[in-house]
Amino acid sequence: MTPFQHVEMAAIEETLPAILLRIVSELHDIAYLIERVEPQLLDISDANILASPEAMKVVQGIDLAVQKTRGIAEFIDTIAGAMPEAWTVDLATALSLVKLTEMQRALGGSSFHAHSPSMAQPLVQPMAKAAGDFDFF
């Protein structure tokens, strides 16, 4: 396919609050994955890592990335909770731009898993889902 070809995509209409809740779920997964990096970094580095100002900046950056990701997730979750359920959008184009197949499925709704305790489905940790999988790019 050349960049100039036009591909027709079937419309995928979904309620905006449901889509936003799936984004919240993905953000929680991202925060969890980032959070897992810090102890691994400390395990593979030498004992002097905490004495290095540059290394401390990296560790603090990891903490900040987790806090920001969770903060954005909570922000979106709150907005989604206050939004009329009748609002819908077409996801087809947006989903076609997502390159990771698992994320595309999660955002598209076919493998939604909730982080909220009020949701019926159990939480699936992203490390368990990703074990052994990789994407070529």
Backbone bond lengths (Angstrom), bond angles and torsions (degrees), N, CA, C in turn:
res aa  C-N    CA-C-N  psi(-1)  N-CA   C-N-CA  omega(-1)  CA-C   N-CA-C  phi
1 M - - - 1.453 - - 1.526 108.60 -
2 T 1.303 116.71 133.38 1.459 121.42 177.92 1.520 109.26 -91.44
3 P 1.323 117.64 161.89 1.461 120.35 -179.74 1.528 113.14 -63.17
4 F 1.332 117.38 -15.71 1.450 120.38 -175.93 1.522 113.60 -96.13
5 Q 1.332 117.26 -4.55 1.452 119.82 177.62 1.518 109.77 -77.01
6 H 1.324 115.68 144.07 1.458 120.87 178.09 1.521 108.15 -104.25
7 V 1.305 116.96 125.67 1.449 121.54 -179.75 1.521 108.17 -109.15
8 E 1.321 116.42 125.08 1.461 120.93 176.46 1.521 108.95 -79.68
9 M 1.308 116.52 129.85 1.460 121.04 178.21 1.515 108.29 -115.46
10 A 1.306 115.38 140.35 1.458 119.68 177.54 1.523 109.37 -67.64
11 A 1.303 115.97 139.93 1.464 120.82 178.91 1.526 109.39 -67.28
12 I 1.311 115.77 135.94 1.458 122.32 176.48 1.525 106.21 -120.82
13 E 1.322 116.49 89.06 1.468 121.52 -178.55 1.521 109.38 -82.01
14 E 1.319 116.19 130.24 1.463 122.36 177.67 1.509 109.23 -144.04
15 T 1.318 115.50 156.99 1.460 118.43 176.80 1.521 109.02 -73.01
16 L 1.305 115.65 139.13 1.462 120.96 -178.34 1.529 112.25 -61.90
17 P 1.341 119.79 -42.49 1.468 117.75 177.98 1.530 113.18 -58.69
18 A 1.332 118.22 -38.19 1.470 120.95 179.12 1.526 110.91 -65.63
19 I 1.323 115.78 -40.62 1.468 120.39 178.58 1.527 109.91 -63.64
20 L 1.324 115.83 -45.59 1.466 120.03 -179.34 1.515 111.41 -62.15
21 L 1.327 118.24 -36.84 1.462 120.60 178.28 1.531 111.18 -67.10
22 R 1.309 117.37 -32.97 1.468 119.70 175.37 1.533 110.42 -69.52
23 I 1.322 116.79 -36.17 1.467 120.03 175.29 1.521 109.85 -63.98
24 V 1.323 116.96 -41.43 1.465 121.75 176.92 1.528 109.80 -57.92
25 S 1.309 116.59 -44.60 1.458 121.21 179.14 1.530 111.30 -60.64
26 E 1.327 116.86 -44.34 1.460 120.94 178.59 1.535 110.79 -64.01
27 L 1.323 117.66 -39.13 1.464 120.51 178.10 1.520 111.64 -64.31
28 H 1.327 117.29 -38.21 1.466 120.08 175.99 1.530 110.19 -64.59
29 D 1.331 117.26 -39.11 1.465 120.42 176.42 1.523 110.81 -61.90
30 I 1.324 116.52 -43.33 1.464 121.10 179.54 1.526 110.27 -62.33
31 A 1.323 117.26 -44.51 1.470 120.85 178.55 1.524 110.44 -59.80
32 Y 1.331 116.46 -42.09 1.460 120.70 179.33 1.535 110.93 -62.63
33 L 1.338 116.70 -44.46 1.461 120.41 179.70 1.529 111.83 -63.84
34 I 1.320 116.75 -41.59 1.470 120.49 178.13 1.522 109.76 -64.29
35 E 1.316 116.03 -42.73 1.461 121.38 -179.01 1.530 111.60 -60.24
36 R 1.319 116.45 -32.25 1.461 120.92 -179.84 1.532 112.56 -70.78
37 V 1.318 118.06 -18.39 1.463 121.59 -178.22 1.526 111.42 -70.73
38 E 1.318 117.45 -40.63 1.464 121.48 -172.83 1.531 113.58 -56.75
39 P 1.336 119.75 -54.06 1.466 117.92 179.92 1.534 112.84 -63.37
40 Q 1.330 116.27 -32.41 1.465 119.56 177.89 1.526 110.54 -65.79
41 L 1.328 115.99 -39.48 1.463 120.45 177.32 1.521 110.86 -61.86
42 L 1.319 115.42 -43.11 1.460 119.72 -179.38 1.522 111.35 -68.36
43 D 1.324 117.88 -33.71 1.464 121.98 179.26 1.525 112.53 -69.19
44 I 1.326 117.15 -38.93 1.472 119.37 -175.26 1.526 113.41 -89.44
45 S 1.319 117.63 -8.72 1.463 120.07 -178.90 1.519 109.71 -95.20
46 D 1.322 114.85 168.80 1.460 118.22 178.27 1.526 111.03 -78.12
47 A 1.291 117.03 172.31 1.468 122.94 -174.90 1.524 112.52 -65.62
48 N 1.321 118.60 -18.78 1.457 121.66 -176.06 1.526 113.57 -87.32
49 I 1.323 118.08 3.91 1.463 119.98 -176.42 1.533 111.75 -59.51
50 L 1.317 116.45 -38.66 1.468 119.43 -177.84 1.525 112.12 -73.18
51 A 1.331 117.14 -15.22 1.461 120.74 177.50 1.530 111.61 -85.88
52 S 1.287 117.47 -16.10 1.462 122.14 -178.01 1.525 110.60 -84.77
53 P 1.341 117.77 122.56 1.466 119.99 178.07 1.530 112.76 -60.09
54 E 1.323 117.25 -37.98 1.466 119.89 179.44 1.527 111.22 -67.26
55 A 1.318 116.94 -40.76 1.463 120.97 178.62 1.525 110.27 -66.14
56 M 1.316 117.26 -38.50 1.467 120.73 178.25 1.528 110.67 -64.35
57 K 1.324 116.63 -36.06 1.471 120.04 176.80 1.525 110.53 -62.98
58 V 1.326 116.76 -38.77 1.464 120.62 178.78 1.527 109.99 -65.49
59 V 1.330 116.70 -46.12 1.467 121.22 179.49 1.531 110.31 -62.67
60 Q 1.320 117.06 -43.24 1.464 120.29 177.20 1.531 110.91 -65.16
61 G 1.328 117.33 -35.40 1.463 121.35 176.87 1.521 111.41 -63.80
62 I 1.326 116.64 -37.46 1.470 120.72 176.69 1.521 109.57 -63.84
63 D 1.319 116.85 -46.34 1.472 120.82 178.10 1.529 110.93 -60.07
64 L 1.324 116.72 -43.26 1.459 120.86 -179.98 1.531 111.06 -64.36
65 A 1.329 117.08 -40.59 1.467 120.51 178.72 1.532 110.65 -61.37
66 V 1.320 117.34 -41.19 1.470 121.28 177.99 1.529 109.95 -64.34
67 Q 1.327 117.10 -47.26 1.462 120.74 -179.27 1.522 111.66 -62.32
68 K 1.333 117.34 -42.35 1.461 120.53 179.58 1.521 111.24 -66.17
69 T 1.317 117.04 -42.52 1.462 120.90 -179.81 1.521 110.45 -62.53
70 R 1.322 116.62 -45.19 1.471 119.76 178.30 1.528 110.92 -67.09
71 G 1.326 116.94 -36.34 1.463 120.25 178.24 1.520 112.03 -63.97
72 I 1.326 116.80 -42.58 1.464 120.68 177.07 1.523 109.98 -64.31
73 A 1.335 116.72 -40.52 1.468 120.50 178.81 1.526 110.84 -60.61
74 E 1.315 117.44 -44.92 1.466 120.64 179.72 1.526 111.57 -66.37
75 F 1.323 116.39 -37.99 1.463 121.85 177.61 1.531 110.29 -60.59
76 I 1.325 116.29 -50.31 1.466 120.99 179.88 1.517 110.76 -64.58
77 D 1.336 117.10 -40.77 1.467 121.65 178.88 1.529 110.92 -59.01
78 T 1.322 116.38 -42.43 1.464 120.66 179.84 1.524 111.18 -66.58
79 I 1.323 116.78 -42.79 1.465 120.39 177.75 1.523 110.41 -62.75
80 A 1.330 117.07 -43.84 1.471 121.19 -179.41 1.522 111.20 -61.74
81 G 1.322 117.07 -36.34 1.457 121.34 179.76 1.515 113.22 -68.07
82 A 1.322 116.88 -24.99 1.468 121.09 -178.47 1.526 112.69 -97.66
83 M 1.316 116.63 -1.26 1.465 121.79 -174.12 1.533 110.70 -89.86
84 P 1.317 117.13 142.34 1.473 119.38 175.93 1.534 111.33 -60.88
85 E 1.309 117.14 133.30 1.469 122.60 -178.87 1.523 111.96 -64.79
86 A 1.308 117.85 -20.71 1.462 121.71 -176.41 1.533 113.33 -75.73
87 W 1.321 118.47 -13.86 1.459 120.24 -179.53 1.527 109.46 -70.31
88 T 1.316 116.37 126.74 1.466 120.47 179.34 1.522 110.41 -126.48
89 V 1.315 115.07 157.25 1.463 121.86 175.96 1.525 108.83 -140.39
90 D 1.323 115.54 159.88 1.456 121.94 175.79 1.525 108.03 -93.43
91 L 1.314 116.56 120.07 1.465 122.07 -176.51 1.523 114.69 -89.85
92 A 1.303 118.88 -9.86 1.464 121.86 -169.95 1.528 113.68 -51.81
93 T 1.315 117.88 -52.62 1.470 120.46 -177.31 1.526 110.91 -67.02
94 A 1.319 117.16 -44.90 1.467 120.26 -179.49 1.524 111.30 -60.96
95 L 1.325 117.76 -43.23 1.462 120.70 179.33 1.521 111.91 -66.27
96 S 1.314 117.42 -32.32 1.465 119.89 179.72 1.528 111.73 -67.38
97 L 1.308 117.82 -19.66 1.462 121.87 -179.96 1.528 113.15 -87.86
98 V 1.322 117.43 -14.25 1.469 122.10 179.04 1.521 107.68 -80.10
99 K 1.319 117.67 122.46 1.462 122.17 -173.25 1.526 113.51 -87.70
100 L 1.310 119.36 -30.43 1.458 121.57 -179.86 1.520 109.77 -80.38
101 T 1.321 117.02 120.00 1.456 122.51 -175.00 1.525 111.98 -58.97
102 E 1.320 117.26 -44.40 1.473 120.70 -178.68 1.530 110.44 -63.02
103 M 1.328 116.83 -41.20 1.459 119.97 178.51 1.530 110.20 -68.50
104 Q 1.312 116.77 -38.01 1.463 120.93 177.69 1.531 109.84 -59.98
105 R 1.336 116.47 -44.44 1.467 120.35 177.96 1.521 111.46 -64.37
106 A 1.320 116.55 -43.09 1.470 120.71 -178.68 1.525 111.19 -64.25
107 L 1.314 116.93 -44.48 1.461 120.22 -179.59 1.527 111.59 -72.37
108 G 1.319 116.12 -29.45 1.454 120.58 178.82 1.515 113.43 -77.61
109 G 1.303 116.81 -15.16 1.456 120.22 174.27 1.506 116.07 105.14
110 S 1.323 118.80 -4.70 1.462 118.56 -175.56 1.519 113.58 -80.05
111 S 1.336 118.43 -16.08 1.464 119.19 178.55 1.524 110.66 -138.33
112 F 1.306 116.76 40.39 1.456 121.56 -177.84 1.518 110.66 -61.90
113 H 1.320 115.89 132.62 1.457 121.34 171.97 1.517 107.63 -131.73
114 A 1.285 116.07 139.21 1.465 120.72 -171.67 1.514 111.30 -99.85
115 H 1.305 115.98 148.91 1.457 121.78 172.74 1.511 110.77 -100.64
116 S 1.302 116.80 -17.46 1.456 121.22 -178.48 1.520 109.94 -73.77
117 P 1.355 118.40 132.90 1.450 120.33 -179.85 1.523 112.41 -63.89
118 S 1.318 117.80 -17.99 1.455 120.39 -179.40 1.526 112.32 -79.66
119 M 1.337 117.36 -13.07 1.449 120.98 -179.78 1.526 109.85 -80.98
120 A 1.327 116.97 150.01 1.454 121.76 -174.04 1.522 113.29 -78.06
121 Q 1.325 119.08 -31.21 1.449 121.03 -175.05 1.528 111.00 -79.49
122 P 1.344 117.17 144.24 1.463 119.76 179.91 1.523 111.73 -73.38
123 L 1.309 115.20 154.77 1.455 122.10 178.77 1.522 109.58 -74.69
124 V 1.326 117.06 131.18 1.453 122.44 175.13 1.512 106.57 -111.10
125 Q 1.332 116.40 117.47 1.454 119.60 -177.63 1.520 110.30 -68.73
126 P 1.340 117.92 138.99 1.456 121.13 -176.08 1.525 113.75 -62.98
127 M 1.319 118.34 -27.76 1.465 119.98 179.35 1.518 110.27 -67.62
128 A 1.333 117.78 -37.18 1.460 121.01 179.25 1.523 110.33 -68.83
129 K 1.324 116.98 -37.04 1.461 121.17 179.62 1.519 110.92 -68.95
130 A 1.333 116.98 -35.35 1.454 120.88 -171.03 1.522 113.94 -91.47
131 A 1.315 117.57 -10.69 1.456 120.28 -174.43 1.522 111.16 -56.06
132 G 1.315 115.68 120.14 1.448 121.35 177.56 1.516 114.91 84.68
133 D 1.306 119.16 -8.77 1.450 121.73 -178.98 1.516 110.83 -96.57
134 F 1.336 116.28 147.12 1.448 120.78 173.02 1.514 108.81 -155.05
135 D 1.308 115.99 156.48 1.450 122.09 177.84 1.528 108.81 -114.37
136 F 1.331 116.19 137.28 1.453 120.48 173.28 1.514 108.65 -84.82
137 F 1.322 116.54 140.63 1.459 120.31 176.26 1.498 110.02 -145.06
